[in-house]
Amino acid sequence: MIPTAPMAPRLVLGSTSRYRAELLRRLVVDFEQCAPGTDETALAGEAAVARALRLAIAKAEAAASERHDALVIGSDQVAELDGRILDKPGTAEHAHAQLTASSGREVHFHTALCLLDTRHGRRYTHVDHTRVRFRELNAAEIMRYIEHEQPLDCAGSFKCEGLGISLFESIDNHDPTALIGLPLIALVRLLREAGMELP
């Protein structure tokens, strides 16, 4: 009798973000997407990097519940300006305030990744760091940008994969996909470490 190869674990994205799902589709077509339902309340005195990693792990762990044969991905991104965390703006007014504060300044983005292998509970993590230098922006430019792209659900109040790229002088990082919300270079490495064959 010819032995059969063990079935590959299913891949689960613990996020409802359409941006992260679009990025993951660059690597694989067949994956499950679910809402982790994680409490994202900030902890007092928590550093931006620590917050991003804590939430990425929490999202992976929440999505892994009741999934015993899966590779579960959790990711979170935190933007930081002069040590102050920039949350998702939620409103045009808050987006305008964030972009005004970022004008001519450098904003740091910490994108954390957690891959949880539920077959044996092994956890893999990575944090990607991106520095974005904004050019000097005037009020009219900021208003036009917000009206055009409505970046209200994006940390830092922009979409770098869209018109948001026009707001910058430079982007400095190791992985261009990290700024969108899911660092694919690191994710491929973690998936390979977990036994998944890519490409």
N, C-alpha and C positions, 0 to 999 in steps of 0.2 A: 504494500500500500504506500502510495506516494504521500509524504507528509505535506500538509497544506500550510502556507505561510500565515502567520498570525495576522488578523485584521488590523489595519492601521487605526489608531484612535481618531475619533471625530474631532474636528477643530471647532472651537466655540469662541466667538468674540463677545466679551462681556461689556457691550456698549451698544447704545442705540444711535450713536453718531453716524450720520451718513458719510461724513468725511473719512472716518476710520474704516468704514465698510468699503468705500471706494478704493482706499489704499490697499486693503487686504485682498481685494479682487485682482490686484496686479500679480499676486503670488498664487492664489488658489481661488477656484470658483465655488467649490463645495464647502461651505462652512455654515454654522448655525450662529445667529445673532440674537442676543437676549439682553434685557434690561437688568443690570445687577441690583438696582434699588439701593445703592450705597448712600449712606449719610455723608454728604460732602462738607459738613460744617467744619470751619477752620478751628484748630486748637490754639489756645492762647500761647503766644510766643513761638509758634511753630515756624521754622524756616521754610522758604519756598521749596527747596529741594526735598526736604523731609516730607512736606505735605504731598508733593507729587508722587513720591514713592509709596507713601502710606496709602494713598487712594488707589493707586494702580494695583497694589497687592490686595486691598479690600475688594475692589471690583472683581478681580480674578477669583478670589475666594468665594464671593457671593455667587458668581455665575457658575462656579464649580459644584455648588450644592446639588446633590442627587445625580451628579454626572460622574460615574465611576470609571469611565474608559474614554477620557477626553484630554485634549490639550486646550487649556483655557487661557485666553489672552485678556489681560486687563491693562489699561493705559490711562494716564492722566497727564495733563499739562498745566503748569502754573507759570504765569508771567510775572516778572518782578521789575520794578523801576525804583532804583535807589533804595532797595531793601523793603519796598512796599509792594504787596501782592496786588496785581490787577485782575480782579475777577471778571467773569463774563459780564458785559455791561447790562444786558437785559432791556435797556431803553436807549433811544437815540440821544437823549440828554447825557446819560452816563458815557456812551460811546464818544460823544463830542468832548467830554471832559478828559477822558483817557487819552485820546489822540492829541488834544491840546497839551497835556502834560508830557506826552512822549515826543512832541515836536523838537527836532534838533538834538534828541537825546538817544541814549543806548538802552534798550530794553532786553532783559535776559529771559529766555524761555527754557524751562526745565521740563522735558518730556520723559516721563517715567514709563517703564514697560515691565510687566510681570507675566511670565508664562508658567502656568501651573499644570503639572502632569498629574492627573488624578489617579493614574494607575498605581503610583507608589508615593504620591504626595510630594514629589520633588518640585522645588520652586526655583525659577531662574529670573533674575532681574537685571535691569539696565536703566541708566538715566542718561539722556542725551542733552547737551547744553548748546543753545543757539544764542548768538548775540545779534540783535537787529538794530542798526543805526537808522533812525528816522531823519529824513531831511527836514528843513524848516517848513512847517505847514501853516498856511493862513486859514482864517476862519471859513472863508468861502470854499477852499479846497476840501476842508474837513466835512463841511455840510454836503457838498456834492458827492463826496465819496460815500458817506453814510446813506444818503438817499438812494444812490445807485446800487449799493451792494448789501445794505442792511446787515452788517456784521454783528448783530446783537447777541448771538450765541457763541461768539469766538473770544477767547482770552486775548486781550490786547486790542480788541475792536477792529480787526482786519482779517481778510482772507488773502494770504500770500499767493495762493494758487489762482487768484482772480485779479481784480483791479487793485487790490491792496499792495501789490508789488510796486505800484507807482508812488507809494508813500516813502520808500526807503532810499537810503544812500548805499547801504550794504547789508549783506547777511553773511555771518561767519559761523559755519558749523561743519560737521562731518557727514551729515545725512540730510539732504534737502526735504525728505518726507517727514522728518521729525517735527518741523515747524507746522505742518498741516495737522499733526496729531498722533501719528503712529510711525516710529522710526523703523522702516522696513529693513535696512541693512542689519541692524541689531536683531530684529525679529527673525530674519532668516538664520542668523547665527544661532540663536536660542532654539529655534525649531530643529535645526540640524543636530544640536547637542542633545535634544530630546529624542532623536532617532528618525525625524521626518526627512525624507529625501527631497531636496530642492537644489537646483531646478529639476 
